[in-house]
Amino acid sequence: MRLRQLRHRRPALAAVAATLVLTGAATIQTGASAAAAGCQVTYAVNSQWQDGFGANVTITNLGDAVNGWRLTWNFAAGQTVTQLWNGSYTQAGSQLTVTNVAYNASIPTNGSTSFGFNGSWTGSNPTPTSFVLNGTTCNGVVDPTTPPPTTPPPTTPPPTTPPPTTPPPTTPPPTTPPPTTPPPTTPPPTTTLPCDIYTAGGTPCVAAHSTTRALYASYNGSLYQVRRSSDNTTRNIGVLSAGGRANSATQDSFCANTTCVITVIYDQSGRGNNLGYQGAGGIGGAVQPAVATRESLTVGGNRVYSLYINGNSSYWRDGHLTGVPTGAAPEGMYMVTSGTHVNSGCCFDYGNSETTRRADGRGTMDAIYFGTSCWFGGCSGSGPWVQADLEWGLFPGGSSSWNPNQRAFNSKFVTATLKNNGTTRFAIKGSNAQSGNLYTLWDGSLPSGYNPMRKQGAIILGSGGDCCIDNSNQSVGTFYEGAMVAGYPSDATENAVQANIVAAGYR
């Protein structure tokens, strides 16, 4: 988003006409290979427009566990893949080969993995009819590797000894009643966290950031890095245990009697989409890193720190080569922020942004905005609101007109979500992060001139997309956690993420 609204808008760019050829997902299912080989492949076209389409492919392993996979198929009408996520691909003529990346190489028996892609087509876009996994044609049948035994059955007749005639014992069953101790009331431990939930829903995280807790149950790495002013050394702040809260004691000790700033927010997804501050000593730019100790809070009873942006701080990463969706690829995202630390400056965002760090036109951003800015005027109330920063506008709904379904979220902790299929539809939701369900603010068509989207695949946190090479950030806000996913997450998945956030216990 541009930092200032101009009175005279630049002429609208010519939009490519987007025609939804398929009214529903085109799905085929076949079968794949391992030691005992067999699987099911689901190929779904989830969006289609003039000369382009998006598809999702899910592999379900029905045989022995697979560690490393390679899936091939042929396009019948000359379709070409232009971008693929959650895998690596090569295309030779009509044949496409997709191989795993490091984090999805293993598929257990009855487990699944998925990847998505954008492609181009001319004339027609038929669904592939045959898939081959690890050299075996998928046919839906589990092929055992051990042949059945050929030894003939024994010819010895069964024994003729009659059964014993002794009657069974007549001892009555014990009369002692079962114990009356009630079951324990302690809830079972949480085994899934937000990015586990997204993965289970077929929309895996491509970036996951937090200063408060792990976003995967298995994550045991660093959450963020701090730098102290006394000697300019840095320290990584990790979690107390796998899937746990931030180890704030490490920061307290390291930053005692000096000032610390947050220099890096690490990506938990394994893709390396770490966010660095846009200033000298960071990734370069004109702003400063946020002070690390401005706000402490508790999550699940553990003391932690937020990323508290009090103006003139911003974090960024060019992720277009490391899984962040580009072009019209579908994506979703969420963040937990604060409804009590906001302003109307442009623009407290988290999400997809320009790799150029400039305002490059309609559809080049796809980010959550949270604050009190009323970009197009005519707003009802004073906010703060969850809106969509799609570049050249903060959208409360499907147009520049005020969306009457909007509402303010001024609780201490706020959940904000955005999802966009890239061609026809987007949805904005919000909620109190301490209780309740997500409230749908908008679920409908994209604004005119924004279909298809033209996302560039960078990640922005704390500012608009054209900050901060040579300009400052005007917005304030607080970031606790958030993630970006490949694909269009279901409502059920988003509801489960919200439930997990509530259960985390932000206080």
C-alpha positions in Angstrom: 0.0 0.0 0.0 1.2 3.5 -0.8 2.0 5.6 2.3 -0.2 8.5 1.2 -3.5 8.5 -0.6 -3.3 10.6 -3.8 -6.2 12.8 -4.9 -5.7 11.9 -8.5 -5.4 8.2 -9.0 -3.3 6.8 -11.9 -5.2 5.3 -14.8 -6.5 1.8 -14.3 -4.4 -0.9 -15.8 -6.1 -3.1 -18.3 -7.4 -6.2 -16.5 -7.1 -9.6 -18.0 -10.6 -11.1 -18.3 -11.0 -14.0 -15.9 -13.5 -16.6 -17.0 -14.5 -19.4 -14.6 -14.7 -22.3 -17.0 -15.4 -25.0 -14.3 -18.1 -24.5 -11.8 -16.6 -27.0 -9.4 -13.3 -28.9 -8.9 -12.5 -31.4 -11.6 -11.4 -34.5 -9.6 -10.0 -37.8 -10.6 -8.7 -40.6 -8.4 -6.3 -43.3 -9.2 -3.9 -45.3 -7.3 1.1 -45.3 -6.3 4.2 -47.1 -5.2 6.4 -48.0 -2.3 7.6 -51.4 -1.0 4.1 -52.7 -0.9 2.9 -50.2 -3.5 -0.5 -48.5 -3.7 -1.9 -45.0 -3.4 -4.6 -42.6 -4.4 -4.0 -39.4 -6.3 -6.6 -36.6 -6.4 -6.1 -33.9 -9.1 -8.4 -31.0 -8.6 -8.7 -27.8 -10.7 -9.8 -25.3 -8.2 -9.8 -22.2 -10.4 -9.6 -21.5 -14.1 -9.5 -18.3 -16.2 -8.7 -17.3 -19.7 -5.4 -19.1 -20.7 -4.7 -20.1 -17.1 -5.7 -22.3 -14.2 -4.8 -23.4 -10.7 -4.8 -27.0 -9.5 -4.1 -29.0 -6.3 -2.7 -32.6 -6.3 -3.0 -34.8 -3.2 -1.1 -38.1 -2.9 -2.5 -40.6 -0.3 -0.1 -43.5 0.3 -1.9 -46.8 0.7 1.2 -49.0 0.7 4.3 -49.1 2.9 5.8 -45.8 4.1 7.5 -43.7 1.4 10.6 -41.7 2.1 11.2 -39.6 -1.1 8.6 -39.5 -3.9 8.4 -38.7 -7.6 5.1 -38.3 -9.4 4.7 -38.1 -13.1 1.9 -37.6 -15.5 1.2 -36.4 -19.1 -0.9 -33.4 -20.1 -3.1 -34.3 -23.1 -3.6 -30.8 -24.5 -0.2 -29.1 -24.2 -0.8 -27.5 -20.7 2.3 -25.9 -19.2 3.1 -25.4 -15.5 4.1 -21.9 -14.7 4.5 -22.1 -10.9 4.5 -24.9 -8.4 4.6 -24.9 -4.6 5.3 -27.7 -2.0 7.4 -29.6 -4.6 10.0 -29.2 -7.3 9.1 -29.9 -11.0 10.5 -30.4 -14.4 8.5 -30.5 -17.7 9.6 -32.1 -20.9 7.0 -31.6 -23.6 3.7 -33.0 -22.2 5.3 -35.0 -19.4 5.5 -33.3 -15.9 7.6 -34.7 -13.1 7.1 -33.5 -9.5 9.5 -34.5 -6.7 9.3 -33.8 -3.0 11.0 -31.1 -1.0 12.7 -31.7 2.3 9.8 -31.2 4.6 7.3 -33.5 2.7 9.5 -36.3 1.6 8.0 -38.9 4.0 4.5 -40.2 3.5 3.5 -42.8 6.1 1.0 -45.6 5.3 -2.4 -44.0 4.8 -0.8 -40.6 5.1 -1.1 -37.8 2.5 0.8 -34.9 1.1 -0.2 -32.3 -1.4 1.2 -29.7 -3.7 -0.4 -27.0 -5.9 0.5 -25.3 -9.1 -0.6 -22.7 -11.7 -0.6 -23.5 -15.3 -1.4 -22.2 -18.8 -3.6 -23.8 -21.4 -5.0 -23.1 -24.9 -8.0 -24.6 -26.5 -8.9 -27.1 -23.7 -7.8 -28.2 -20.3 -8.6 -31.9 -19.8 -7.7 -33.6 -16.6 -4.8 -36.1 -16.7 -5.9 -39.7 -16.7 -2.9 -41.6 -15.4 -0.3 -41.0 -12.7 3.0 -42.8 -11.9 4.5 -42.7 -8.4 8.1 -43.8 -7.9 8.0 -45.9 -11.1 4.7 -47.7 -10.5 1.5 -46.9 -12.2 -1.2 -45.8 -9.8 -4.1 -48.2 -10.0 -5.7 -48.1 -6.6 -4.5 -51.6 -5.6 -1.9 -52.4 -3.0 0.7 -54.7 -4.6 2.4 -56.9 -2.1 6.1 -57.5 -2.6 6.1 -61.0 -0.9 4.3 -63.7 -3.0 1.9 -66.0 -1.3 3.4 -69.3 0.0 3.4 -72.2 -2.4 3.9 -75.0 0.2 0.9 -77.3 0.0 -1.2 -77.7 3.1 -0.2 -80.6 5.5 -1.8 -84.0 4.8 -1.7 -85.2 8.4 -5.2 -85.7 9.6 -6.3 -83.8 12.7 -6.0 -85.7 16.0 -9.0 -87.9 17.0 -8.6 -87.5 20.8 -12.0 -86.4 22.2 -12.2 -83.1 24.0 -12.0 -83.2 27.8 -15.2 -83.9 29.7 -14.3 -81.9 32.8 -16.9 -79.2 33.3 -15.7 -75.6 33.5 -15.1 -74.2 37.0 -18.1 -72.9 38.9 -16.3 -70.2 40.9 -18.5 -67.1 40.8 -17.1 -63.9 39.4 -15.6 -61.4 42.0 -18.2 -59.2 43.6 -15.8 -56.3 44.3 -17.3 -53.3 42.5 -15.2 -51.3 40.0 -13.3 -48.3 41.4 -15.3 -45.2 41.8 -12.3 -42.7 41.3 -13.4 -40.2 38.7 -11.3 -39.8 35.6 -8.7 -37.0 35.7 -10.0 -33.6 34.7 -6.7 -32.4 33.2 -7.2 -31.9 29.4 -5.0 -33.9 27.1 -1.9 -32.1 25.8 -2.3 -30.2 22.6 -0.9 -32.2 19.7 -1.6 -29.8 16.9 -0.8 -26.1 16.5 -1.9 -23.7 13.8 0.5 -24.9 11.1 -0.3 -28.5 11.9 -4.0 -27.6 11.4 -3.4 -25.9 8.1 -1.3 -28.8 6.9 -4.0 -31.3 7.8 -6.5 -29.2 5.8 -4.3 -29.4 2.7 -3.0 -25.8 2.9 0.4 -26.0 4.4 2.2 -23.0 5.9 4.9 -21.5 3.7 5.9 -18.9 6.4 5.2 -19.0 10.1 6.3 -16.2 12.5 5.8 -15.6 16.2 7.6 -14.1 19.2 5.4 -15.9 21.6 5.2 -19.6 20.8 5.8 -22.4 18.3 3.3 -22.8 15.6 4.1 -26.5 14.9 3.8 -29.1 17.6 7.3 -30.4 16.6 9.0 -27.0 16.3 12.0 -26.7 18.7 14.0 -23.9 17.0 14.5 -20.2 17.3 11.6 -17.8 17.3 13.4 -14.5 16.9 16.7 -12.8 17.4 17.5 -9.8 19.6 20.5 -7.5 19.5 21.7 -5.5 22.6 23.0 -2.0 22.4 25.8 -2.5 24.9 28.0 -4.5 22.6 25.9 -5.1 19.5 25.9 -8.9 20.0 22.9 -11.0 19.1 21.1 -13.9 20.8 18.4 -16.2 19.4 15.3 -16.7 21.5 13.9 -20.2 21.3 11.1 -22.2 22.9 11.0 -23.8 26.3 10.3 -27.2 24.6 9.1 -28.5 21.3 5.8 -27.0 20.5 6.0 -24.7 23.5 6.2 -21.0 24.5 9.1 -18.6 24.0 11.9 -18.8 26.5 11.7 -15.2 27.7 14.3 -15.9 30.5 17.0 -16.1 27.8 16.0 -12.6 26.6 15.8 -11.2 30.2 19.2 -12.4 31.0 20.8 -11.3 27.7 19.2 -7.9 27.8 19.6 -7.1 31.5 20.8 -3.5 32.1 20.8 -2.6 28.4 18.4 -2.1 25.5 17.6 -4.9 23.0 15.9 -4.7 19.6 14.3 -7.5 17.5 16.4 -7.9 14.4 15.0 -11.2 12.9 11.8 -13.1 13.2 12.5 -16.7 12.2 10.3 -18.7 9.8 9.2 -22.0 11.5 8.0 -23.6 8.2 11.5 -24.7 7.2 11.5 -22.6 4.0 13.8 -19.9 5.3 11.3 -17.1 5.1 12.9 -15.2 7.9 11.8 -11.6 8.4 14.6 -8.9 8.8 14.1 -5.3 9.7 14.2 -2.8 6.9 17.1 -0.7 8.1 20.9 -0.4 8.3 22.3 -3.6 9.8 19.2 -5.4 8.7 18.1 -6.0 5.1 18.7 -2.3 4.3 16.3 0.6 4.4 15.3 3.7 6.3 13.6 2.4 9.5 14.7 0.9 12.8 14.2 -2.4 14.5 11.5 -2.6 17.2 12.5 -2.5 20.8 12.3 -6.0 22.2 11.0 -5.2 25.7 8.1 -2.7 25.1 5.4 -5.2 25.9 5.4 -8.4 27.9 2.3 -10.7 28.3 1.6 -14.3 29.2 0.6 -17.2 26.9 -0.6 -20.3 28.7 0.8 -18.8 31.9 4.3 -18.3 30.5 5.7 -14.8 30.2 6.7 -13.8 26.7 7.3 -10.7 24.6 5.5 -9.2 21.6 6.8 -7.5 18.5 5.6 -4.0 19.5 5.9 -1.6 16.6 5.6 2.0 17.8 6.2 3.6 14.5 9.1 3.6 12.1 9.8 -0.2 12.2 9.1 -2.8 9.5 10.1 -6.3 8.6 10.4 -7.9 5.1 11.5 -10.9 3.1 11.6 -11.7 -0.6 10.0 -15.2 -0.6 9.0 -15.6 -4.2 11.5 -18.4 -4.7 10.8 -20.0 -1.3 7.2 -21.0 -1.5 5.3 -17.7 -1.1 2.5 -17.7 -3.7 2.8 -15.4 -6.7 0.6 -14.3 -9.5 -2.9 -15.7 -9.2 -2.0 -18.6 -6.9 -4.4 -19.0 -4.0 -3.2 -18.3 -0.5 -4.4 -17.6 3.0 -3.0 -16.0 6.2 -3.8 -15.1 9.8 -2.2 -13.0 12.5 -2.8 -12.3 16.1 -2.5 -8.6 16.9 -3.8 -6.1 19.4 -7.0 -4.0 19.2 -5.6 -1.5 21.7 -2.4 -0.4 20.0 -3.4 1.0 16.6 -3.5 4.2 14.5 -4.6 5.3 11.1 -1.1 5.5 9.5 -0.4 3.4 6.4 -0.3 0.5 6.9 0.0 -2.1 9.6 0.1 -5.2 7.4 1.1 -8.8 7.4 1.1 -10.8 4.2 2.1 -10.9 0.6 3.8 -7.8 -0.8 6.0 -6.5 -3.5 9.5 -7.8 -4.1 10.5 -4.3 -5.3 9.3 -2.6 -2.1 7.4 -0.2 -4.3 3.6 0.3 -5.0 3.4 -1.7 -8.2 -0.3 -1.5 -8.9 -3.5 -3.3 -8.3 -3.3 -6.9 -7.1 0.5 -6.8 -6.3 -0.3 -7.1 -2.6 -2.4 -9.5 -0.7 -2.0 -8.7 3.0 -4.1 -8.4 6.2 -4.4 -4.8 7.4 -5.4 -3.9 10.9 -5.9 -0.3 12.1 -8.2 2.7 12.0 -7.5 3.8 8.4 -10.6 4.6 6.3 -8.9 4.6 3.0 -11.8 5.3 0.7 -14.0 7.2 3.1 -17.5 6.6 4.2 -16.6 4.3 7.1 -19.0 3.6 10.0 -17.4 4.1 13.4 -13.8 4.6 14.3 -12.4 1.0 14.1 -10.0 -0.7 14.3 -11.0 -2.9 11.4 -9.6 -6.0 9.7 -9.3 -5.1 6.0 -7.4 -6.4 2.9 -4.5 -4.5 1.5 -4.5 -5.4 -2.1 -2.4 -2.4 -3.2 -3.8 1.0 -4.2 -6.5 0.5 -1.5 -7.5 -0.9 1.8 -10.6 -2.9 1.1 -13.3 -3.4 3.8 -15.1 -5.8 1.4 -15.5 -6.3 -2.4 -15.3 -2.7 -3.4 -14.2 0.8 -2.4 -17.7 1.3 -0.8 -18.0 0.8 2.9 -19.0 -2.8 3.8 -21.9 -2.6 6.2 -20.9 -6.1 7.6 -17.6 -4.6 8.9 -17.2 -4.3 12.7 -14.5 -2.9 15.0 -12.3 -5.2 17.0 -11.0 -3.4 20.0 -10.2 -6.2 22.4 -6.7 -6.6 23.8 -6.0 -9.6 21.5 -7.5 -9.9 18.0 -7.4 -12.7 15.4 -7.4 -11.5 11.8 -7.6 -13.7 8.7 -7.5 -13.2 4.9 -7.8 -15.7 2.1 -7.8 -15.1 -1.7 -8.2 -17.6 -4.5 -6.4 -15.2 -6.8 -9.1 -15.0 -9.5 -12.6 -14.6 -8.2 -13.0 -14.7 -4.4 -11.6 -13.5 -1.2 -12.7 -13.6 2.5 -11.9 -11.4 5.5 -12.6 -12.5 9.1 -11.9 -11.4 12.6 -12.4 -12.3 16.2 -11.4 -11.8 19.8 -8.3 -14.0 20.2 -9.3 -14.9 23.8 -12.8 -16.2 23.1 -15.5 -16.8 20.5 -15.6 -17.8 16.9 -14.4 -16.0 13.7 -16.8 -13.4 12.3 -17.0 -13.3 8.5 -16.7 -9.7 7.4 -16.6 -10.4 3.7 -16.8 -13.6 1.6 -17.3 -12.8 -2.1 -15.9 -11.4 -5.3 -12.7 -9.5 -5.6 -12.8 -5.8 -6.3 -12.9 -4.7 -9.9 -9.5 -4.6 -11.4 -8.0 -7.2 -8.9 -8.9 -10.3 -10.8 -6.6 -12.0 -11.5 -4.2 -11.0 -8.7 -0.6 -10.3 -9.6 1.1 -11.1 -6.3 4.9 -10.8 -6.3 5.7 -13.1 -3.3 7.5 -11.0 -0.7 6.4 -10.9 2.9 5.7 -7.7 4.8 5.1 -7.2 8.5 4.3 -3.9 10.2 4.1 -1.5 7.2 2.7 -1.0 3.7 4.4 -2.6 0.7 6.2 0.4 -0.5 8.1 0.9 2.7 10.9 1.3 3.6 13.8 1.6 1.1 13.9 5.4 1.4 10.8 6.3 3.4 9.5 5.8 6.9 6.6 3.7 8.3 3.6 5.7 9.6 1.8 2.8 11.3 1.8 1.4 14.8 0.7 -2.1 15.8 1.5 -5.3 17.7 2.3 -8.7 16.3 2.2 -11.9 18.3 2.0 -14.6 15.7 0.9 -15.3 12.2 1.3 -17.6 9.2 0.9 -17.6 5.4 -0.3 -20.8 3.6 -0.4 -22.1 0.0 -3.9 -22.8 -1.2 -7.4 -21.5 -0.1 -8.0 -22.7 3.4 -11.4 -24.1 4.3 -13.7 -22.4 6.8 -13.3 -25.5 9.0 -9.5 -25.1 9.0 -9.7 -21.4 9.9 -12.2 -22.2 12.7 -9.8 -24.8 14.1 -6.9 -22.3 14.1 -9.1 -19.8 15.9 -10.0 -22.4 18.5 -6.3 -23.2 19.0 -5.5 -19.5 19.5 -8.2 -19.2 22.1 -6.9 -22.3 23.9 -3.3 -20.9 23.8 -4.4 -18.5 26.6 -3.3 -15.0 25.6 -3.4 -12.8 28.7 
